Amino acid sequence: MRAPISGSGILVTGGAGFIGSHLVDRLLAEGAREVVVVDNMFLGREENLEEALAKGAILYKDDIEISSSLDYIFEKHDIDIVFNCATKALNYSFVNPSNAFDTNVKGILNILEHQRRGSFGTLVHFSTSEVYGSAVYEPMDEQHPINPTTTYAAGKAAADLALKSWVNMFDLDAFIVRPFNNYGPRQNYRGYLAGIIPITIWRILNGIPPEIHGTGLQSRDFIYVYDTVDAIIRLFPLMEKGDSVNISTDSQLSMKEVVERIASEMNYRDEIVQKPARKADVECHCASNEKIKSMIDYRLTPFDKGLEETVRWYKENLR
Ligand SMILES: NC(=O)c1ccc[n+]([C@@H]2O[C@H](COP(=O)([O-])OP(=O)(O)OC[C@H]3O[C@@H](n4cnc5c(N)ncnc54)[C@H](O)[C@@H]3O)[C@@H](O)[C@H]2O)c1
């Protein structure tokens, strides 16, 4: 029997990051007994957890690639459930391909070994739509071939396979959620690891022209971060061991369209700069969300509404 979220001790790796910190807030609201975060602060920020820490969440600034960092956490805390969100952003794999891969692989191996030894009961692992690579067919459902085009995605794909094999061999209670492109408050806007939506908002707020790479026709399936977290909470009691599920909308937006919608939302009418295409960028990511729709009452925020709230948040929070 899977322990419910309410009343459980929960560890969130990468919980000071974008999606992880929203998940932490939600887990506390759902009545988790204790929420513990481990994050090496590569991209995580303590202010993402400001409210959660005030409500009793615990933050360890440590590295899940080192197994002893998890050892002491499991010794000190009675953990029932682990959500594995820790990763280094995709763009990092262009500058440090090997470590981007390693983070995605070593972290989950350390977690799976803890689970095999009985340190906790249930593992929810965050995969990514990037493991599919460019679409062989559309919309991409959970049976789509795994064809990663970056070392980041290769590490993620390896992690998914590792999870399935540990489940198969040791009957662990572990499953995979596979979000598509998330956006919303707290997404990183700094430097080369920034997401397209926050960096565009930041640029416009600072009077710098926004940029589009290549034709701008590369498309993605953008989902509001609160919808992703809500879906994971609803899926939690229902997912089979070893199974995976896409978390996506079923609409695509091109990068050009996204930048133009942000510009229009922020009343920006000046230049949009054209930059060279990035190597290994996948062209499109049109997801099938048939499976998730058949499992839960799936609630999706219209893009324009999510974008409006996101722009408002950055205006209020960027110093
Ligand atoms: N944001 C998206 O659009 C998206 C899409 C698909 C999948 N995902 C997945 O969701 C999860 C969360 O993504 P996110 O957007 O919140 O990313 P994020 O970068 O904001 O969060 C990841 C966190 O992991 C931490 N971290 C990195 N290496 C670590 C290590 N070795 N030990 C401990 N902590 C470490 C970082 O400091 C960061 O806080 C990731 O697994 C990602 O692959 C995200």
PDBQT file of the ligand as one rigid body, heavy atoms in Angstrom, charges set to zero:
ROOT
HETATM    1  N1  LIG A 401      11.076  23.217 -16.149  1.00  0.00    +0.000 N 
HETATM    2  C1  LIG A 401      10.671  22.445 -17.147  1.00  0.00    +0.000 C 
HETATM    3  O1  LIG A 401      10.147  22.937 -18.137  1.00  0.00    +0.000 OA
HETATM    4  C2  LIG A 401      10.800  20.951 -17.073  1.00  0.00    +0.000 A 
HETATM    5  C3  LIG A 401      10.321  20.185 -18.140  1.00  0.00    +0.000 A 
HETATM    6  C4  LIG A 401      10.444  18.825 -18.091  1.00  0.00    +0.000 A 
HETATM    7  C5  LIG A 401      11.014  18.212 -16.987  1.00  0.00    +0.000 A 
HETATM    8  N2  LIG A 401      11.469  18.959 -15.968  1.00  0.00    +0.000 N 
HETATM    9  C6  LIG A 401      12.085  18.265 -14.837  1.00  0.00    +0.000 C 
HETATM   10  O2  LIG A 401      11.519  18.715 -13.628  1.00  0.00    +0.000 OA
HETATM   11  C7  LIG A 401      12.518  18.737 -12.615  1.00  0.00    +0.000 C 
HETATM   12  C8  LIG A 401      12.597  20.110 -11.995  1.00  0.00    +0.000 C 
HETATM   13  O3  LIG A 401      12.973  21.044 -13.005  1.00  0.00    +0.000 OA
HETATM   14  P1  LIG A 401      13.046  22.605 -12.736  1.00  0.00    +0.000 P 
HETATM   15  O4  LIG A 401      12.585  23.291 -13.956  1.00  0.00    +0.000 OA
HETATM   16  O5  LIG A 401      12.393  22.938 -11.460  1.00  0.00    +0.000 OA
HETATM   17  O6  LIG A 401      14.618  22.828 -12.655  1.00  0.00    +0.000 OA
HETATM   18  P2  LIG A 401      15.463  23.713 -11.652  1.00  0.00    +0.000 P 
HETATM   19  O7  LIG A 401      16.833  23.824 -12.222  1.00  0.00    +0.000 OA
HETATM   20  O8  LIG A 401      14.758  24.964 -11.295  1.00  0.00    +0.000 OA
HETATM   21  O9  LIG A 401      15.498  22.776 -10.356  1.00  0.00    +0.000 OA
HETATM   22  C9  LIG A 401      16.404  21.730 -10.211  1.00  0.00    +0.000 C 
HETATM   23  C10 LIG A 401      17.074  21.870  -8.861  1.00  0.00    +0.000 C 
HETATM   24  O10 LIG A 401      18.012  20.801  -8.677  1.00  0.00    +0.000 OA
HETATM   25  C11 LIG A 401      19.137  21.339  -7.986  1.00  0.00    +0.000 C 
HETATM   26  N3  LIG A 401      20.289  20.457  -8.218  1.00  0.00    +0.000 N 
HETATM   27  C12 LIG A 401      21.053  20.336  -9.328  1.00  0.00    +0.000 A 
HETATM   28  N4  LIG A 401      21.996  19.395  -9.165  1.00  0.00    +0.000 NA
HETATM   29  C13 LIG A 401      21.816  18.893  -7.908  1.00  0.00    +0.000 A 
HETATM   30  C14 LIG A 401      22.484  17.901  -7.158  1.00  0.00    +0.000 A 
HETATM   31  N5  LIG A 401      23.516  17.234  -7.683  1.00  0.00    +0.000 N 
HETATM   32  N6  LIG A 401      22.069  17.656  -5.897  1.00  0.00    +0.000 NA
HETATM   33  C15 LIG A 401      21.026  18.352  -5.368  1.00  0.00    +0.000 A 
HETATM   34  N7  LIG A 401      20.343  19.306  -6.048  1.00  0.00    +0.000 NA
HETATM   35  C16 LIG A 401      20.736  19.567  -7.304  1.00  0.00    +0.000 A 
HETATM   36  C17 LIG A 401      19.298  22.741  -8.542  1.00  0.00    +0.000 C 
HETATM   37  O11 LIG A 401      20.017  23.586  -7.671  1.00  0.00    +0.000 OA
HETATM   38  C18 LIG A 401      17.857  23.186  -8.719  1.00  0.00    +0.000 C 
HETATM   39  O12 LIG A 401      17.382  23.874  -7.586  1.00  0.00    +0.000 OA
HETATM   40  C19 LIG A 401      13.819  18.319 -13.294  1.00  0.00    +0.000 C 
HETATM   41  O13 LIG A 401      14.061  16.971 -13.039  1.00  0.00    +0.000 OA
HETATM   42  C20 LIG A 401      13.573  18.559 -14.757  1.00  0.00    +0.000 C 
HETATM   43  O14 LIG A 401      14.312  17.669 -15.574  1.00  0.00    +0.000 OA
HETATM   44  C21 LIG A 401      11.397  20.321 -15.978  1.00  0.00    +0.000 A 
ENDROOT
TORSDOF 0
